[in-house]
Amino acid sequence: MKRKTVYTLLLILFILSFFMTPLGDFAKSGLMRLFASTPDIISFENQEQLSSYDWRLRDAEGNNFNFERSKGKVAFVDFWATWHTPSTAELRDIQKLYDDYSGKVDFYMVTNEAQFPVEEFMGKTDYSFPITFRSMDEPSPLEIPDPAGTYLIDKTGSIVVKSKEMTDWYNKEVTQLLDSLVVK
């Protein structure tokens, strides 16, 4: 075989590895994190107010609870799915935020998936943030993004950040924002 043919075949195999192997998922996640941007902070005059905190959710143990428990607190609400590479690529940064702000900020990692695939995914990772399951028939005070998105809500119920794209969550701008929201 000619050298050019061999190089072409190797290039094709390399590209196919991105679509057909776990290496591809790892590489795609890495590239997404590399090109992720800082979330846009919504200016005070453009912030929307939550209409209600009445939202029934379920924890990983199957216990129902209400989002009302976060009224008067800072809340980080991330909608994600195990099959959605951009939302799983953000989880490493979100885990770092959780490690730094757990107890100061209420974290909701919300999914509408069945429990088994989520437990299987979490079993393969070292993430320790709590998983929240959404009840499909329950109305939400937040617009549910399809499939992923994140909200940062301040103590007064104002939506400070609303992101529907792959975002770099662990950076100086976000930590300074969280520090200011926790103090207020």
C-alpha positions as CSV (number, residue, x, y, z in Angstrom):
1,M,0.0,0.0,0.0
2,K,1.1,3.5,-0.7
3,R,2.1,5.7,2.3
4,K,-0.7,8.2,1.4
5,T,-3.3,5.5,1.5
6,V,-2.1,4.3,4.9
7,Y,-2.2,7.8,6.3
8,T,-5.7,8.3,5.0
9,L,-6.9,5.0,6.6
10,L,-5.3,6.0,9.9
11,L,-7.0,9.4,9.8
12,I,-10.4,7.7,9.1
13,L,-9.8,5.3,12.0
14,F,-8.9,8.1,14.2
15,I,-12.0,10.1,13.3
16,L,-14.2,7.0,13.7
17,S,-12.8,6.5,17.2
18,F,-14.5,9.7,18.2
19,F,-17.9,8.2,17.3
20,M,-17.5,4.6,18.2
21,T,-15.3,4.2,21.4
22,P,-15.2,5.5,25.0
23,L,-12.0,7.4,23.9
24,G,-14.2,9.4,21.6
25,D,-16.6,10.4,24.5
26,F,-13.6,11.4,26.6
27,A,-12.0,13.4,23.8
28,K,-15.3,15.2,23.0
29,S,-15.9,16.1,26.6
30,G,-12.3,17.4,26.8
31,L,-12.7,19.5,23.7
32,M,-16.0,20.9,24.9
33,R,-14.5,21.9,28.3
34,L,-11.6,23.5,26.5
35,F,-13.9,25.7,24.4
36,A,-16.5,26.4,27.1
37,S,-17.2,30.0,27.9
38,T,-17.9,31.7,31.2
39,P,-21.6,32.1,31.9
40,D,-23.3,35.4,31.2
41,I,-24.4,37.1,34.4
42,I,-27.7,38.8,33.9
43,S,-27.7,42.5,34.8
44,F,-29.9,43.5,37.8
45,E,-32.5,45.3,35.7
46,N,-32.9,42.2,33.4
47,Q,-33.1,39.6,36.1
48,E,-36.4,37.6,36.2
49,Q,-38.0,36.7,39.5
50,L,-39.1,33.2,40.3
51,S,-42.9,33.1,40.3
52,S,-43.0,30.4,42.9
53,Y,-40.8,27.9,44.7
54,D,-43.5,25.3,44.7
55,W,-41.9,22.5,42.8
56,R,-42.0,18.8,43.8
57,L,-38.8,16.8,43.2
58,R,-37.4,13.5,44.3
59,D,-34.0,12.7,45.7
60,A,-31.8,9.6,44.8
61,E,-33.4,7.6,47.7
62,G,-36.9,8.1,46.3
63,N,-38.0,10.7,48.8
64,N,-40.2,13.5,47.6
65,F,-39.3,17.1,48.7
66,N,-40.2,20.6,47.6
67,F,-38.0,23.2,46.1
68,E,-39.5,25.6,48.8
69,R,-36.7,24.5,51.1
70,S,-34.4,26.8,49.0
71,K,-36.5,29.9,49.5
72,G,-34.2,32.6,50.9
73,K,-31.1,30.7,49.8
74,V,-28.8,30.7,46.8
75,A,-29.6,27.8,44.5
76,F,-27.7,26.3,41.6
77,V,-30.1,24.3,39.4
78,D,-28.6,22.2,36.6
79,F,-30.7,20.2,34.2
80,W,-28.7,17.4,32.7
81,A,-28.8,13.9,31.1
82,T,-26.3,11.1,31.1
83,W,-26.6,10.7,27.3
84,H,-26.0,14.4,26.6
85,T,-22.3,14.9,26.2
86,P,-22.3,18.7,26.7
87,S,-24.2,18.4,30.0
88,T,-21.9,15.6,31.3
89,A,-18.8,17.5,30.3
90,E,-19.8,20.3,32.7
91,L,-20.1,18.0,35.7
92,R,-16.4,18.1,36.6
93,D,-16.5,21.9,37.1
94,I,-19.9,21.7,38.9
95,Q,-18.4,19.1,41.3
96,K,-15.6,21.6,42.1
97,L,-18.2,24.2,42.8
98,Y,-20.1,21.8,45.0
99,D,-16.9,20.9,46.9
100,D,-16.4,24.6,47.6
101,Y,-19.9,25.8,48.2
102,S,-21.8,22.9,49.6
103,G,-23.7,24.1,52.7
104,K,-23.7,27.7,51.4
105,V,-25.5,27.0,48.1
106,D,-28.3,24.5,47.4
107,F,-27.3,22.3,44.5
108,Y,-29.9,20.6,42.3
109,M,-28.6,18.3,39.6
110,V,-32.0,17.7,38.0
111,T,-32.6,14.9,35.5
112,N,-35.8,13.4,34.0
113,E,-34.1,10.1,33.3
114,A,-35.0,6.8,35.0
115,Q,-33.0,6.1,38.1
116,F,-31.0,3.1,36.8
117,P,-29.0,4.9,34.0
118,V,-28.2,7.8,36.4
119,E,-27.0,5.4,39.2
120,E,-24.9,3.5,36.6
121,F,-23.4,6.8,35.4
122,M,-22.7,8.0,38.9
123,G,-21.1,4.7,39.8
124,K,-18.5,5.2,37.1
125,T,-17.6,8.7,38.3
126,D,-16.4,10.2,41.6
127,Y,-19.0,12.9,41.7
128,S,-20.6,13.4,45.1
129,F,-23.2,16.1,44.4
130,P,-26.8,15.1,45.1
131,I,-28.9,13.9,42.2
132,T,-32.5,15.2,41.9
133,F,-35.1,13.5,39.8
134,R,-37.9,15.6,38.2
135,S,-41.5,14.5,38.3
136,M,-42.7,14.8,34.7
137,D,-46.2,15.8,35.7
138,E,-45.1,18.5,38.2
139,P,-45.0,22.1,37.0
140,S,-41.7,23.9,37.4
141,P,-41.0,27.5,38.3
142,L,-38.1,27.4,35.8
143,E,-38.3,27.0,32.1
144,I,-37.1,23.4,31.5
145,P,-34.3,23.4,28.9
146,D,-34.2,20.6,26.4
147,P,-32.0,18.7,27.3
148,A,-29.6,20.7,29.4
149,G,-29.2,24.1,31.0
150,T,-28.3,25.8,34.3
151,Y,-29.8,28.5,36.5
152,L,-28.2,30.4,39.4
153,I,-30.8,31.9,41.7
154,D,-30.0,34.4,44.4
155,K,-31.6,34.6,47.9
156,T,-34.4,36.9,46.7
157,G,-35.5,34.5,44.0
158,S,-33.9,36.4,41.1
159,I,-32.4,34.4,38.3
160,V,-28.8,35.7,38.1
161,V,-27.5,33.3,35.5
162,K,-29.5,31.4,32.9
163,S,-27.3,29.2,30.6
164,K,-28.4,26.8,27.9
165,E,-25.0,26.1,26.5
166,M,-21.8,24.3,27.5
167,T,-20.3,26.5,30.3
168,D,-17.1,26.8,32.3
169,W,-18.5,26.8,35.8
170,Y,-15.3,26.8,37.8
171,N,-13.6,30.1,37.2
172,K,-12.9,33.3,39.0
173,E,-15.9,35.2,37.7
174,V,-18.4,32.4,38.9
175,T,-16.7,32.0,42.3
176,Q,-16.7,35.8,42.9
177,L,-20.4,35.9,42.0
178,L,-21.2,33.0,44.3
179,D,-19.1,34.6,47.1
180,S,-21.1,37.9,46.7
181,L,-24.5,36.1,46.6
182,V,-23.7,34.0,49.7
183,V,-22.8,37.1,51.7
184,K,-25.8,39.2,50.8
